[in-house]
Amino acid sequence: MQRVLVTLAGAGHEAALVGGTLRDLLRGRVRGAGDWDVATEAHPEVVARLFPGSLWQNRFGTVTVGPDPLIEVTTYRTEGGYRDRRRPDEVRFGATLDEDLARRDFTVNAIAWVPSDPGAGRGVLRDPHGGIDDLRAGVLRAVGEPAERFAEDALRLVRAVRFAARLGLEIEPRTGEALRAAASSVTAVSGERIRDELLRMLRSDEPPWGEAPPSTGFRLLEAHGLLEALLPELAALRGVPQGKPIPGDALDHALRAVDALPPDDAYLRLAGLLHDLGKATTGAGGHFIGHEEVGAELARRVAERLRLPNDQVARIVHLVRQHMFAYTPGWTDAAVRRFVGRVGREHLDDLFALRAADELASRAHEPAAAELDELRARIGAVTHGVPLETRQLAIDGHDLQAVLGLPPSPEIGRILAALLEATIEEPSLNNRESLIGLAREIAARAS
């Protein structure tokens, strides 16, 4: 970062450190090498020439220098018109630093450090909107008129909640009123942009960065009318009774489960947030029968609306569908193997983490982990070397075609499934001779 500031100053261009890194430094949060944001009066083509190998890709004047650390250098600019409530219709370079700061969203993000001697690390703070005082007071305030800021870009509604939750700030009353008034407009924001904000809310860094659990942000979304607009399937859990030792309804339960999941996997936390969506419509008699199946399809709808990667959509839907397994020590070894085959080895750790969080969110004390530990141990003992998928059998469809004289057909798949079930019951059958003999028996019974 210092190299960038020195280079720009040496070429006669004013430049300033801005953005989240500066904000965190002012809050006394000293981080290691990370991303930095620099604003400068130099136009992007000039910045690109000063830093060979840099990347200039957009019309907003941002040149990426790096990658270690990643530094984004953006030209001072003003903006005009936001017809799509997403991007400015017009971007004008040639602005001053104060004009550039005035276009930003919140006062705590509208602070700059201007070096007087960049090589020695000396400089002055520019804070025309009182962001430093707001940081000290623990307040999140929009720059200028809140309604105008939110009308320019509706994503700022969600960003306000994320900053407030993650930085431990109270939303200033006028800013909060504007949030609630504009809440419905957030539906115009693309699923990708909402996804990115929600995933940031779900990520929780280790101290000193993670001041509040991720549920804080979702409670703020609800309080400002944004949860109903963004995740109506989740908002529908409010008021659904749980009947659990910990007070609260199904939404409270889902939020406690999120907080109990590992902080380094935002997608797993999203699965925790969505795991009980089906309870909103399956609560007749207070039993929620089949809520995991209903919830899995609702989770798919949410995940696809948020444009999650396909593999994460499948992962979340699968975890929601499987989270209600009911292990008892009376399970046979074959039942344990069927469970692993149904869930998939690759999903076991995720499913156990979700189940543990679900249990923790349901009880007033630390739940006993003995049953999950026992199931883990049994899985290790009874599945080693045992086929749990048809592709792990000692024969395949080509063998069946050759031995039984069958053409490629669904019948091949049905026989392989029957062979797999037989080897799950008795693993010693997984050899070519035994499986061919058994396949002949199965085919004969079907003819």
C-alpha positions, -999 to 999 in steps of 0.1 A, spaced: 0 0 0 28 24 9 44 17 -25 12 28 -43 9 60 -23 46 69 -28 44 62 -65 12 83 -70 27 112 -49 60 110 -68 40 114 -100 24 145 -86 -10 130 -78 -30 134 -46 -40 100 -31 -56 89 1 -62 57 20 -99 50 23 -124 21 29 -128 -7 54 -92 -11 63 -88 25 73 -121 22 93 -108 -9 111 -75 8 119 -93 37 134 -113 13 156 -80 -2 168 -83 -34 148 -48 -41 135 -51 -68 108 -24 -86 88 -18 -82 51 -52 -77 35 -69 -57 9 -65 -19 7 -85 8 -10 -68 40 -23 -86 70 -38 -67 94 -61 -72 124 -83 -52 106 -111 -74 92 -139 -75 54 -143 -54 54 -175 -27 73 -156 -29 49 -127 -26 19 -151 5 33 -167 21 39 -133 16 3 -123 25 -21 -151 6 -53 -149 -23 -37 -131 -59 -44 -142 -85 -18 -152 -118 -34 -160 -147 -11 -152 -161 24 -160 -159 34 -123 -122 41 -125 -109 12 -104 -75 -1 -111 -64 -33 -93 -28 -34 -82 -15 -65 -66 -22 -93 -59 -3 -96 -26 -17 -75 -11 -46 -66 -33 -49 -28 -37 -78 -12 -55 -70 23 -67 -101 43 -77 -102 78 -92 -121 105 -74 -155 108 -89 -190 121 -87 -221 102 -99 -254 111 -113 -288 93 -118 -296 58 -105 -325 47 -127 -319 10 -120 -313 16 -82 -280 -2 -87 -254 16 -107 -250 53 -115 -261 64 -149 -232 88 -151 -197 87 -137 -176 119 -137 -139 120 -129 -121 152 -120 -138 155 -86 -121 165 -53 -115 141 -24 -144 157 -4 -167 153 -34 -157 117 -37 -163 111 0 -198 127 -3 -210 100 -27 -203 72 -2 -229 53 17 -222 57 55 -202 82 74 -179 55 89 -170 46 53 -165 83 42 -131 89 60 -98 93 43 -61 95 54 -41 118 32 -3 113 35 18 143 39 49 121 37 38 87 24 73 72 27 74 80 64 38 71 71 28 106 81 -5 122 71 -38 138 81 -73 125 84 -101 139 63 -135 134 78 -161 159 64 -191 138 76 -182 130 111 -175 93 106 -148 92 134 -172 106 159 -198 81 148 -173 53 152 -166 64 187 -202 68 195 -211 34 180 -235 48 154 -242 39 118 -254 70 99 -260 76 62 -240 103 44 -263 132 38 -300 124 34 -306 87 42 -336 83 18 -315 96 -11 -286 73 -3 -309 43 -3 -327 54 -34 -294 55 -53 -286 19 -46 -311 -4 -28 -283 -28 -18 -273 -2 7 -303 -13 28 -287 -47 33 -252 -32 37 -265 -9 65 -276 -40 84 -244 -59 78 -222 -30 89 -243 -24 120 -242 -60 130 -206 -67 122 -192 -35 136 -215 -34 167 -231 -1 157 -266 13 164 -285 24 134 -291 62 138 -329 69 140 -333 88 107 -312 62 89 -334 35 105 -366 52 95 -354 55 59 -344 18 59 -379 7 69 -395 31 45 -375 17 16 -374 -20 26 -396 -32 -2 -373 -18 -28 -346 -43 -20 -365 -69 -41 -352 -50 -72 -316 -60 -63 -301 -90 -82 -299 -123 -64 -261 -123 -68 -257 -90 -50 -280 -101 -22 -262 -135 -20 -228 -118 -15 -241 -96 13 -259 -124 31 -228 -147 29 -207 -118 44 -232 -116 72 -229 -153 78 -192 -153 79 -178 -146 114 -141 -139 118 -123 -148 149 -119 -121 176 -112 -93 175 -132 -91 143 -163 -110 151 -181 -87 176 -215 -102 171 -229 -136 161 -244 -138 126 -279 -140 139 -276 -104 149 -277 -93 113 -308 -114 105 -326 -100 135 -318 -65 123 -331 -74 88 -364 -85 104 -366 -54 126 -363 -31 96 -387 -50 73 -360 -65 51 -363 -102 61 -398 -105 47 -387 -89 14 -355 -109 10 -363 -143 26 -401 -146 31 -397 -184 36 -376 -177 66 -397 -148 79 -427 -172 78 -412 -191 108 -419 -161 131 -447 -172 154 -445 -209 147 -443 -225 181 -414 -249 189 -423 -266 222 -386 -268 231 -369 -261 264 -354 -229 251 -381 -202 248 -388 -188 213 -404 -198 180 -391 -216 149 -373 -185 137 -355 -180 170 -345 -217 168 -331 -213 133 -311 -182 143 -296 -200 173 -286 -229 150 -268 -205 127 -248 -192 156 -238 -227 167 -223 -237 133 -186 -234 124 -177 -198 116 -155 -206 86 -183 -221 63 -209 -195 53 -228 -221 31 -231 -245 60 -244 -217 81 -269 -209 54 -281 -245 55 -285 -240 93 -306 -209 86 -328 -227 62 -330 -262 78 -365 -258 93 -382 -238 66 -408 -266 62 -421 -260 98 -441 -230 86 -466 -253 68 -463 -287 85 -470 -278 121 -505 -294 125 -506 -308 160 -472 -295 167 -454 -324 151 -440 -310 118 -442 -343 101 -423 -343 68 -409 -308 74 -375 -319 61 -389 -328 27 -410 -296 24 -381 -276 38 -356 -291 13 -377 -278 -17 -381 -244 0 -344 -243 6 -338 -251 -31 -360 -222 -41 -341 -198 -18 -307 -210 -29 -316 -207 -66 -331 -173 -62 -298 -162 -45 -279 -177 -75 -258 -199 -54 -233 -222 -72 -250 -254 -83 -228 -276 -60 -238 -255 -30 -275 -256 -39 -273 -294 -40 -253 -295 -8 -278 -273 12 -309 -291 -1 -294 -325 7 -285 -314 43 -319 -300 49 -335 -332 36 -313 -355 57 -311 -335 90 -339 -354 108 -322 -388 109 -330 -406 142 -301 -429 152 -304 -453 181 -280 -479 194 -304 -505 181 -294 -498 145 -280 -529 128 -246 -526 110 -265 -528 77 -287 -499 88 -256 -478 96 -242 -487 61 -275 -477 45 -274 -444 63 -239 -436 50 -250 -447 15 -280 -424 16 -262 -394 30 -228 -399 13 -195 -400 30 -186 -365 17 -216 -350 36 -213 -368 69 -192 -341 87 -216 -313 75 -247 -333 85 -232 -341 120 -223 -304 124 -258 -293 114 -274 -319 137 -252 -308 167 -261 -272 161 -298 -281 158 -296 -299 191 -278 -271 208 -304 -246 196 -331 -268 211 -319 -273 246 -314 -251 276 -281 -269 284 -252 -284 264 -267 -315 246 -250 -348 251 -230 -358 220 -228 -395 229 -252 -407 202 -234 -388 174 -200 -400 187 -213 -435 188 -226 -433 153 -193 -419 141 -175 -448 157 -198 -474 142 -195 -458 107 -157 -462 109 -160 -498 121 -187 -512 97 -182 -493 64 -145 -498 58 -141 -516 24 -179 -520 20 -195 -508 -12 -220 -481 -5 -226 -471 -42 -232 -494 -72 -199 -482 -88 -181 -498 -59 -194 -533 -66 -171 -559 -79 -191 -561 -112 -207 -534 -133 -234 -530 -160 -211 -543 -187 -206 -575 -168 -243 -580 -164 -249 -574 -202 -222 -600 -210 -233 -626 -184 -270 -622 -186 -273 -613 -223 -292 -581 -214 -293 -550 -236 -286 -516 -220 -318 -509 -201 -333 -498 -168 -333 -535 -158 -295 -533 -155 -298 -505 -129 -324 -524 -110 -302 -555 -107 -272 -534 -96 -293 -517 -69 -304 -552 -57 -268 -564 -56 -258 -533 -37 -285 -539 -11 -274 -575 -7 -237 -565 -1 -248 -538 24 -265 -566 43 -236 -591 38 -203 -574 27 -186 -607 20 -208 -610 -12 -188 -583 -29 -168 -605 -52 -173 -613 -89 -184 -649 -85 -209 -643 -58 -224 -612 -74 -228 -629 -108 -245 -659 -92 -268 -635 -73 -275 -615 -105 -286 -647 -123 -310 -654 -94 -325 -619 -95 -329 -620 -133 -345 -654 -131 -371 -643 -105 -379 -613 -127 -385 -633 -158 
